[in-house]
Amino acid sequence: MQSRITPASVRAHRKAIRACFRNHAKEKLTALATGEASLQNLANRAIIIHGREDVIVPVEVAYRLSALLKHSELHVSENVVIGTQIEKRDRFLEVVMPFLVQ
């Protein structure tokens, strides 16, 4: 399968995201962030679904989040740029539905 990702498309995506989150927005987002220590103390189950080729949030972030959350399931989908629920709908439902009925 040929990748839809090119260096130019990655740069364009990142530039668009940066434009959405100028300095004043970054401060507001930072105030909403949960620290790693707090995440480690969460007792709730969590499911993390991420695209390996995500151009906005690198897949390493999903691995880090999964490591912090004691009761998490991590599902990484191949050939997904962003939006597993759209790009891999059937796979998304395969992992989400059983999680929700547990």
C-alpha positions, 0 to 999 in steps of 0.5 A, spaced: 500 500 500 502 506 498 503 511 503 498 518 503 503 521 507 509 525 504 514 530 508 510 536 504 503 533 507 506 533 514 509 540 514 502 542 511 498 539 517 503 541 522 503 548 520 495 548 520 495 545 527 500 551 529 495 556 526 489 554 530 493 554 537 497 560 537 500 562 544 494 565 548 490 558 546 496 554 548 496 557 555 489 555 556 490 548 553 496 547 558 491 549 564 487 544 562 492 538 562 493 533 567 500 531 569 503 524 569 502 523 576 495 524 576 494 519 570 498 514 574 493 514 579 487 513 575 483 507 577 478 507 571 479 503 565 481 506 558 481 505 551 487 508 547 486 508 539 491 511 535 493 511 528 501 509 527 502 514 521 498 520 525 501 527 523 498 531 528 499 527 535 505 522 534 504 514 536 509 515 541 504 519 545 499 513 545 504 509 548 506 513 553 499 514 555 498 507 555 504 506 560 502 511 565 494 509 565 494 502 569 488 499 566 489 501 559 488 498 552 492 500 547 490 499 539 494 502 534 492 501 527 496 501 521 496 506 515 491 511 519 493 518 518 488 521 523 481 519 525 481 511 526 474 511 527 473 514 520 479 511 516 478 504 519 471 504 522 470 496 522 477 495 526 475 501 530 468 498 532 471 491 533 475 494 539 471 499 542 464 495 542 467 489 547 471 494 551 464 498 552 460 492 554 465 489 559 
